Amino acid sequence: QKEVEQNSGPLSVPEGAIASLNCTYSDRGSQSFFWYRQYSGKSPELIMSIYSNGDKEDGRFTAQLNKASQYVSLLIRDSQPSDSATYLCAVDSNDMRFGAGTRLTVKP
Amino acid sequence: DAGVIQSPRHEVTEMGQEVTLRCKLISGHNSLFWYRQTMMRGLELLIYFNNNVPIDDSGMPEDRFSAKMPNASFSTLKIQPSEPRDSAVYFCASSQTGLSGNTIYFGEGSWLTVV
């Protein structure tokens, strides 16, 4: 059974802080990794994708991938109240499976 | 460009009734996914198709659930008979040229309540 694990949270950070979201996966053959954001009552939307070991930065977001440790993370710098949402980790290993999500609250 | 289109957006039905959820893929996409989301179980992959062919239906809960893709742009997910435990948000998503490395895009979801 392919597993994607996330800390369910909730995670609460003050405005302006760094939020760190973590994800582990079980299938070593996985090649593609994604972070989605889901606001309450809405559908998931893509934030970032990452395919190679290391860091990938896009604005305030940085995705980190370590295939040896089967670990992927998302850092949100200068967190804003509008970042408050559930963040879903997705792993593509001949199917696209999601973690349970981490609920993030950014307090003004 | 239109995104993934799902219907109905909301449905309330009585236990035992048949439910049909519909999905139109993004033009040019050739992979389709059906997910179910609940608070308890999160986002579960039910089935996915590639080029109209079901590739993996191991996530389909039981025989009451069936999915079809009668053409390259349209799919249905049917529940017959429906049960209260089927109450969830059902998302359809699509992507282009297979799975690996390709982003999937979600529809707005079909909110199903079975009473």
Interface residues (C-beta under 8 A of the other chain):
Chain A: Q31 S32 F34 K42 S43 P44 E45 L46 S49 Y51 L88 A90 D92 N94 D95 M96 R97 F98 G99 A100 G101
Chain B: F33 Y35 G42 L43 L45 Y48 I55 D56 F91 A93 S95 L99 S100 G101 N102 T103 I104 Y105 F106 G107 E108 G109
